[in-house]
Amino acid sequence: MMNYQEISQTVKHFLIEDFEVDPEAITPDATLKDTLDLDSLDYIDLIVAIDNHFGIKVRPEDFQTMKTIKDLYDFIHTRANHKITA
């Protein structure tokens, strides 16, 4: 069971390391598309990163409800702590 802080730190770490995102840009209200400048291939990499770090299966359509970094944290927190599988 991961708490919110652990999830946010892990997400920040892989966004910085794997996606070369500016650490200053990673704020709860930052949008995935605009602030992080993610393209469709990056979303595939993000799905893999979430699976690798959290053991959570993400479907591409799940991103339709994730607009901000906070949405991503909330999604992972819900899935990680309830072991919901896609």
C-alpha positions, 0 to 999 in steps of 0.5 A: 500500500503506497501513500500519496507522497510515495506515489508523487515522488515516484511519478516525479522521479520517472518523469524527470529521469525517463521523460526529461521533464523539468522538475519545476514543471511537475505541479499538481495542476500541470497538464500532462499534454501541455506542461509535460509536452507528451506525445502519443509515443510518450503516453505508451512509455508512460503506460509502461512506466506506471506498470513497471513502478506500480504494477498497474495496468493502464489502458490508453482510454484511461488517459481521457480522464487524466488531464493533470498531474494530480489526476495521474496521482489520483488514478495511481493512488486509487488503483494501487490501493485497491488493486483494480486491474484493467 
